[in-house]
Amino acid sequence: MSDHGEHGKKPRCRRSSSPEFKAEIVQLCQQGDRSVGQVAKDFDLTEIAVREWVKQAERDAGTRQDGGLTGSERAKRAKLRRENRRLREDVDILKWATAFFAKPLPSEDDRAGEAEECQLVPHPDVTLAKFPVAVLEPTVPRARQDESAT
């Protein structure tokens, strides 16, 4: 027996159809001459896809009230989701910038040591998946470390 069901059919590749083609198929189904299954078979489409096209057309026309979204509502939702994603990225960038620039500059005494005495330290208040947040923090110069130890 085949891995693709009892009839040995291969799974279909996802195809896209133009809105005009979908409208023609929906019109054929709504005329009542042929069943949805027969229209799907005649045009080598899946019956489920054709039924979904018919449901969507009925929602768009206002003749179906099943809680589904109309085409314009779906487009508006997709636009809002894209905008929301972009705004979240903007907020993440602003958080990163705030954390970076909020650190005070080291004083003259702290900067007297060598440049290698600064280290990159993760910032504890900001964790972002897309933006690694770290700042340069001066370490205590070696001479001061020796003095504070005694």
LOSEVO-268167 format. One record per residue (C-alpha): residue in one letter; x, y, z. Coordinates in steps of 0.1 Angstrom, whole numbers, plus 5000, padded with zeros to 4 digits. Example, Ala and Ser with C-alpha at 12.3 -4.5 7.8 and 13.67 -1.06 7.14 Angstrom:
BEGIN
ATOM   aa   east   north     up
ATOM    A   5123    4955   5078
ATOM    S   5137    4989   5071
This chain:
BEGIN
ATOM   aa   east   north     up
ATOM    M   5000    5000   5000
ATOM    S   5012    5035   4992
ATOM    D   5021    5062   5018
ATOM    H   4997    5086   5001
ATOM    G   4964    5069   5011
ATOM    E   4945    5039   4999
ATOM    H   4941    5052   4963
ATOM    G   4978    5058   4958
ATOM    K   4974    5095   4950
ATOM    K   5003    5119   4956
ATOM    P   4996    5149   4978
ATOM    R   4988    5181   4959
ATOM    C   5011    5210   4958
ATOM    R   4996    5242   4971
ATOM    R   4982    5262   4942
ATOM    S   4969    5297   4941
ATOM    S   4940    5308   4919
ATOM    S   4931    5343   4907
ATOM    P   4900    5360   4923
ATOM    E   4884    5359   4888
ATOM    F   4888    5321   4886
ATOM    K   4874    5317   4921
ATOM    A   4844    5339   4913
ATOM    E   4837    5317   4882
ATOM    I   4839    5285   4902
ATOM    V   4816    5300   4929
ATOM    Q   4791    5311   4903
ATOM    L   4790    5276   4888
ATOM    C   4784    5261   4922
ATOM    Q   4756    5286   4930
ATOM    Q   4738    5280   4897
ATOM    G   4727    5247   4910
ATOM    D   4734    5228   4878
ATOM    R   4762    5208   4893
ATOM    S   4772    5199   4929
ATOM    V   4803    5214   4945
ATOM    G   4820    5180   4943
ATOM    Q   4813    5177   4906
ATOM    V   4826    5213   4899
ATOM    A   4857    5205   4919
ATOM    K   4863    5173   4900
ATOM    D   4857    5190   4866
ATOM    F   4883    5216   4873
ATOM    D   4908    5194   4892
ATOM    L   4903    5212   4924
ATOM    T   4898    5199   4959
ATOM    E   4862    5199   4971
ATOM    I   4873    5215   5004
ATOM    A   4889    5244   4986
ATOM    V   4858    5250   4965
ATOM    R   4835    5249   4995
ATOM    E   4857    5275   5013
ATOM    W   4855    5297   4982
ATOM    V   4817    5295   4982
ATOM    K   4816    5302   5020
ATOM    Q   4839    5332   5016
ATOM    A   4818    5346   4987
ATOM    E   4786    5342   5008
ATOM    R   4803    5361   5036
ATOM    D   4814    5389   5013
ATOM    A   4779    5392   4999
ATOM    G   4764    5393   5034
ATOM    T   4743    5362   5029
ATOM    R   4763    5341   5054
ATOM    Q   4765    5350   5091
ATOM    D   4788    5323   5105
ATOM    G   4812    5346   5124
ATOM    G   4838    5344   5096
ATOM    L   4855    5376   5083
ATOM    T   4847    5391   5049
ATOM    G   4875    5396   5024
ATOM    S   4879    5433   5033
ATOM    E   4879    5425   5071
ATOM    R   4906    5399   5064
ATOM    A   4927    5424   5045
ATOM    K   4923    5450   5072
ATOM    R   4934    5424   5099
ATOM    A   4965    5415   5079
ATOM    K   4974    5451   5075
ATOM    L   4970    5457   5112
ATOM    R   4991    5427   5121
ATOM    R   5019    5439   5098
ATOM    E   5017    5474   5114
ATOM    N   5017    5459   5149
ATOM    R   5048    5438   5141
ATOM    R   5066    5468   5128
ATOM    L   5057    5489   5158
ATOM    R   5069    5461   5182
ATOM    E   5102    5461   5163
ATOM    D   5104    5499   5167
ATOM    V   5097    5496   5205
ATOM    D   5125    5470   5207
ATOM    I   5149    5493   5190
ATOM    L   5140    5522   5213
ATOM    K   5144    5500   5243
ATOM    W   5179    5490   5231
ATOM    A   5188    5526   5224
ATOM    T   5175    5537   5258
ATOM    A   5195    5511   5276
ATOM    F   5226    5520   5256
ATOM    F   5224    5558   5261
ATOM    A   5212    5557   5297
ATOM    K   5245    5546   5311
ATOM    P   5265    5575   5326
ATOM    L   5298    5584   5311
ATOM    P   5329    5573   5331
ATOM    S   5346    5601   5350
ATOM    E   5381    5614   5342
ATOM    D   5395    5592   5370
ATOM    D   5379    5561   5356
ATOM    R   5391    5568   5321
ATOM    A   5427    5572   5333
ATOM    G   5433    5535   5329
ATOM    E   5440    5517   5297
ATOM    A   5412    5510   5271
ATOM    E   5415    5473   5278
ATOM    E   5401    5479   5313
ATOM    C   5366    5484   5299
ATOM    Q   5345    5453   5294
ATOM    L   5313    5445   5276
ATOM    V   5286    5437   5301
ATOM    P   5250    5426   5294
ATOM    H   5225    5451   5305
ATOM    P   5203    5436   5333
ATOM    D   5172    5457   5326
ATOM    V   5167    5449   5289
ATOM    T   5165    5415   5273
ATOM    L   5156    5415   5236
ATOM    A   5156    5384   5214
ATOM    K   5166    5403   5183
ATOM    F   5191    5428   5197
ATOM    P   5218    5418   5221
ATOM    V   5221    5446   5246
ATOM    A   5254    5452   5262
ATOM    V   5273    5483   5273
ATOM    L   5308    5492   5280
ATOM    E   5314    5495   5317
ATOM    P   5346    5507   5331
ATOM    T   5363    5484   5355
ATOM    V   5382    5497   5385
ATOM    P   5418    5505   5375
ATOM    R   5443    5479   5388
ATOM    A   5461    5504   5411
ATOM    R   5428    5512   5428
ATOM    Q   5420    5475   5432
ATOM    D   5452    5470   5451
ATOM    E   5445    5500   5473
ATOM    S   5410    5489   5481
ATOM    A   5421    5454   5490
ATOM    T   5443    5467   5518
